Amino acid sequence: MKLTIIGASGHGRVVADIACLCGYDGIEFLDDDENLKNCGPYPVAGPSSLAQEQDQDLFVAIGDAAVRRRMLERFSEKRIPVLIHPGAIVAKGAKIGRGSVVMAGAVVNPGAVIGRGCIINTGSSVDHDCLLGDYVHVAVGAHLCGSVTAGDEVWIGAGAVVSNNIRLCGGCRIGAGAVVVQDILESGTYIGVPARKKTVAASLRTPTAKTCGEFGGGYSSPGIKEAHAHTVSAQWNRRAA
Ligand SMILES: CC(C)(COP(=O)(O)OP(=O)(O)OC[C@H]1O[C@@H](n2cnc3c(N)ncnc32)[C@H](O)[C@@H]1OP(=O)(O)O)[C@@H](O)C(=O)NCCC(=O)NCCS
């Protein structure tokens, strides 16, 4: 099975490793940086535009949510897998949208619904009944307690904790190590314990950040519906059987 990965970065290498464990044996990268010829042991075959000409499976491994969204929206759903590391624990019945990756040691508990193009990073957890929109990133070691709701493009920094039943509006960012104990209804960056809004440099603001109270449209994402059918992790298939 062949897979093209767009984005020849460190994140891309992690995605390639997971894809390999999920049974892909022909992996190549595409990247718009023409100086890149390899990504780890894999070749960089050319710019991302080449993906349009191929028909093999495709994964977008780009950290920036807005860029990830733009890239993914160009391609047919059918080509986009869900990648789940065999060392992740995903509850039977949890739903995960296409183009999402669940990394090693992550836990996704029953009732969780994760949109398309999400990154559930190494050692993080998404607990029961959480609803995540599209293009959400739960960074390394971050934990979402039960029934957290997060809109599209929410970014939860490394080691952050979001308490149960909290709502995070689309596009908000939670800093590394923050503890969120109240709903976040206004886009921006939140840091500290308990998390408070921080003023950030203009260059770091998320251009697509949603306005106060919007929780994104990710929960009815078409990517979620057929996630099971296209999940390639052997572990997942065992659990789903
Ligand atoms: C929140 C964050 C985005 C802010 O970035 P920034 O705007 O560039 O912030 P700066 O580095 O300029 O720091 C500004 C101030 O905020 C403080 N600060 C930054 N991040 C902080 C955090 N997570 N918690 C507490 N304080 C923080 C800095 O110490 C600094 O304080 P000072 O003004 O008293 O010196 C960033 O620090 C962060 O947490 N990134 C998370 C990285 C991560 O989790 N990556 C995951 C990869 S998987």
The ligand as an SDF file (V2000), in Angstrom:
LIG
                    3D

 48 50  0  0  0  0  0  0  0  0999 V2000
    1.6780   30.1590   24.7300 C   0  0  0  0  0  0  0  0  0  0  0  0
    2.7110   30.3500   23.6530 C   0  0  0  0  0  0  0  0  0  0  0  0
    2.1060   30.0530   22.2700 C   0  0  0  0  0  0  0  0  0  0  0  0
    3.1520   31.7820   23.7350 C   0  0  0  0  0  0  0  0  0  0  0  0
    4.1530   32.0670   22.8060 O   0  0  0  0  0  0  0  0  0  0  0  0
    4.7210   33.5660   22.6910 P   0  0  0  0  0  0  0  0  0  0  0  0
    3.5910   34.5150   22.5080 O   0  0  0  0  0  0  0  0  0  0  0  0
    5.8180   33.5160   21.6780 O   0  0  0  0  0  0  0  0  0  0  0  0
    5.2610   33.8300   24.1150 O   0  0  0  0  0  0  0  0  0  0  0  0
    6.7200   34.2960   24.5220 P   0  0  0  0  0  0  0  0  0  0  0  0
    7.6340   33.1270   24.3830 O   0  0  0  0  0  0  0  0  0  0  0  0
    7.0580   35.5660   23.7820 O   0  0  0  0  0  0  0  0  0  0  0  0
    6.5390   34.6150   26.0430 O   0  0  0  0  0  0  0  0  0  0  0  0
    5.8690   35.7710   26.4790 C   0  0  0  0  0  0  0  0  0  0  0  0
    5.6940   35.6550   27.9770 C   0  0  0  0  0  0  0  0  0  0  0  0
    4.7320   34.6300   28.2640 O   0  0  0  0  0  0  0  0  0  0  0  0
    5.3400   33.6230   29.0690 C   0  0  0  0  0  0  0  0  0  0  0  0
    4.8460   32.3320   28.5760 N   0  0  0  0  0  0  0  0  0  0  0  0
    4.9450   31.8510   27.3170 C   0  0  0  0  0  0  0  0  0  0  0  0
    4.3740   30.6450   27.2410 N   0  0  0  0  0  0  0  0  0  0  0  0
    3.9160   30.3630   28.4510 C   0  0  0  0  0  0  0  0  0  0  0  0
    3.2320   29.2520   28.9890 C   0  0  0  0  0  0  0  0  0  0  0  0
    2.9080   28.2040   28.2190 N   0  0  0  0  0  0  0  0  0  0  0  0
    2.8880   29.2670   30.2830 N   0  0  0  0  0  0  0  0  0  0  0  0
    3.2240   30.3240   31.0610 C   0  0  0  0  0  0  0  0  0  0  0  0
    3.8760   31.4210   30.6200 N   0  0  0  0  0  0  0  0  0  0  0  0
    4.2140   31.4280   29.3290 C   0  0  0  0  0  0  0  0  0  0  0  0
    6.8350   33.7610   28.8510 C   0  0  0  0  0  0  0  0  0  0  0  0
    7.5710   33.2690   29.9330 O   0  0  0  0  0  0  0  0  0  0  0  0
    6.9600   35.2520   28.7030 C   0  0  0  0  0  0  0  0  0  0  0  0
    6.8820   35.8390   29.9960 O   0  0  0  0  0  0  0  0  0  0  0  0
    7.6520   37.2250   30.3160 P   0  0  0  0  0  0  0  0  0  0  0  0
    7.0500   38.2440   29.3770 O   0  0  0  0  0  0  0  0  0  0  0  0
    7.3380   37.4380   31.7490 O   0  0  0  0  0  0  0  0  0  0  0  0
    9.0800   36.9550   30.0170 O   0  0  0  0  0  0  0  0  0  0  0  0
    3.9140   29.3890   23.8020 C   0  0  0  0  0  0  0  0  0  0  0  0
    4.7940   29.7920   24.7910 O   0  0  0  0  0  0  0  0  0  0  0  0
    3.5050   27.9610   24.1320 C   0  0  0  0  0  0  0  0  0  0  0  0
    3.0350   27.5960   25.2040 O   0  0  0  0  0  0  0  0  0  0  0  0
    3.7170   27.1500   23.1650 N   0  0  0  0  0  0  0  0  0  0  0  0
    3.3860   25.7520   23.2980 C   0  0  0  0  0  0  0  0  0  0  0  0
    4.3720   24.9160   22.5320 C   0  0  0  0  0  0  0  0  0  0  0  0
    3.8450   23.5170   22.4640 C   0  0  0  0  0  0  0  0  0  0  0  0
    3.1000   23.0590   23.2960 O   0  0  0  0  0  0  0  0  0  0  0  0
    4.2120   22.8190   21.4300 N   0  0  0  0  0  0  0  0  0  0  0  0
    3.6570   21.4990   21.2410 C   0  0  0  0  0  0  0  0  0  0  0  0
    4.3420   20.7700   20.1660 C   0  0  0  0  0  0  0  0  0  0  0  0
    3.7190   19.1320   20.0890 S   0  0  0  0  0  0  0  0  0  0  0  0
  1  2  1  0
  2  3  1  0
  2  4  1  0
  2 36  1  0
  4  5  1  0
  5  6  1  0
  6  7  2  0
  6  8  1  0
  6  9  1  0
  9 10  1  0
 10 11  2  0
 10 12  1  0
 10 13  1  0
 13 14  1  0
 14 15  1  0
 15 16  1  0
 15 30  1  0
 16 17  1  0
 17 18  1  0
 17 28  1  0
 18 19  1  0
 18 27  1  0
 19 20  2  0
 20 21  1  0
 21 22  1  0
 21 27  2  0
 22 23  1  0
 22 24  2  0
 24 25  1  0
 25 26  2  0
 26 27  1  0
 28 29  1  0
 28 30  1  0
 30 31  1  0
 31 32  1  0
 32 33  2  0
 32 34  1  0
 32 35  1  0
 36 37  1  0
 36 38  1  0
 38 39  2  0
 38 40  1  0
 40 41  1  0
 41 42  1  0
 42 43  1  0
 43 44  2  0
 43 45  1  0
 45 46  1  0
 46 47  1  0
 47 48  1  0
M  END
$$$$
